[in-house]
Amino acid sequence: MRYWLAALICLFTTAASAAEPTVLTPADAKALVAPPGKGVRIVALWSLDCAYCEENLAALLAFQRSHADVELVFVATDPIGEKAALEARLKAAKLDAVPSRAYADATPERINFLIDPTWGGETPRTLAIKADGTRKAVSGALDAGRVAKLVD
């Protein structure tokens, strides 16, 4: 009985904190965009004022669920001070199971550049980084076909 109770508490604790964004500083950006050890890392950039971002994040999550070699990270370009609003938005959209980051720098353009030097700051922006170091990036809403093409 104790085992089940402990497991249940752990499950609820993990689920309750899943959407909580952690800070992303310029120092963290290098590791974020480094090639993964295997497969593909998808960095999905979004913001609270983006009309298509939730749809984009949902398409990426659906793709990841059928591709075990895909690591997915959501990065809000909003400041970490908006943590509660970011968490609420992800939870309401049922996107809170994905690791999430938020900017923690006085100059967000600096983090933008470190993540993707060719990016103008528009959202949604999606970056696919393969283990071999190759990367592709696209702006705008994605559907299953565009996600597959991005990761291919």
TAFENMO-V683093 format. One line per field, one symbol per residue. phi: phi as a letter, one per 40 degrees, with the letter a starting at -180 (. if undefined). psi: psi as a letter, one per 20 degrees, with the letter a starting at -180 (. if undefined). burial: I if it has 16 or more other C-alpha atoms within 10 Angstrom, else O. A space follows every 10 residues. Layout:
phi = ???
psi = ???
burial = ???
This chain:
phi = .cdccccccc ccccccbdcc cbcbbdcccc cdccdccagb bbbbcaaccc cbcccccccc cccccbbccb cbbcbccccd ccdccccccc cccfbcccdb bacbacbcdc cdcccadccc gcbcbbbbbc dcgcabbbbh cbbdcccdcc cc
psi = ggghgggggg ghgghhjhio qrqorhhhhg hgjqprhrbp ppooprrhjp hjgggghghg ggghhjnhjp ppppopiqqh ijgghggggg ghjljjippq rqpmqhnhhg ggghgoijpj iqqqpppppr hjiqqqqqqr qqagghgghg h.
burial = OOOOOOOOOO OOOOOOOIII IIIIIIOOIO OIIOIIOOII IIIIIIIIOO OOIIOIIIII IOIIOOOOOI IIIIIIIIII OOIOOIIOII IOOOIIIIII IIIIOOOIOO IIOIIIOOIO IOIIIIIIII OOOOIOIIIO IIOOOOIOOI IO
